[in-house]
Amino acid sequence: MTTFKDLGLSEHILSTLAAQGFEVPTPIQAQAIPLVMAGNDLIGLAQTGTGKTAAFGLPMIEKMLASGKRPDPRNINALVLAPTRELVNQIASNLKDFVKKTPLKIGLVVGGASINKQSEQLSRGVDILVATPGRLLDLIARKAVTLTQARFLVLDEADQMLDLGFIHDLRKISKMVPKNRQTLLFSATMPKAIAELASEYLSNPVTVQVTPPGKAADKVEQYVHFVQGASQKTEILKKTLTENPDGRAMVSRAPSMVPKN
């Protein structure tokens, strides 16, 4: 059985992981961490919930700690792009746990929050910046941050970013990051557009795949209720949330699946 120690992580990181209850790496972590540590560009095909943040975050943190180089004011060492505010917050929270008791600083910028406070945060420089593409470009236009020192570029949930229309933003941002960077792309699927993006911005990437495209992550439980009428939907939803008080839920309205005559 593969352990985090087998992946070449330092004693400090191993101690941090143990304190947070991480025992055995997930498949994407076991495959990706040694490759990123070795300096490879990487394409990781994995679903949400498979541990991708640690897969790219831990080796980046290790390499930054080893170099000891802090970013200048209004600059960064690594950039992680994600499509939504919720995902940016989740990634940043995980990374902050990983850098505890180290000098590394994690920053996050998303729309819907004070851009002035985000500018102030960036004025001191951050080691890893997690951002949505649109807000990052706003801050760059304000000269609140530059990307000239970034040594790592991570595109997380790349297929979602393309679906949400961020392709032009990604192209702009990628040109602002030094060409000698290490680029890591993670996606649940590998459509033609993602393959073209990878060929354009990654250098001789290694591909790892831990779940077939279209397959739900192992930690995601799926089931279907057949109901009659909106009132029954509401009752089943209430019952499900009540029976799972510790779980997380996202409710959205889907179009009817019943064909119309």
Secondary structure, DSSP 8 states (H G I E B T S, - for coil): ---TGGGT--HHHHHHHHHTT--S--HHHHHHHHHHHTT--EEEE--TTS-HHHHHHHHHHHHHHHH-----TT-EEEEEE-SSHHHHHHHHHHHHHHTTTSS--EEEE-TTS-HHHHHHHHHT-EEEEEE-HHHHHHHHHTTS---TT--EEEE-SHHHHHHTT-HHHHHHHHHHS-TT-EEEEEES---HHHHHHHHHH-SS-EEEESS-TT---TT--------SSHHHHHHHHHHHHHH-TTS----------S---
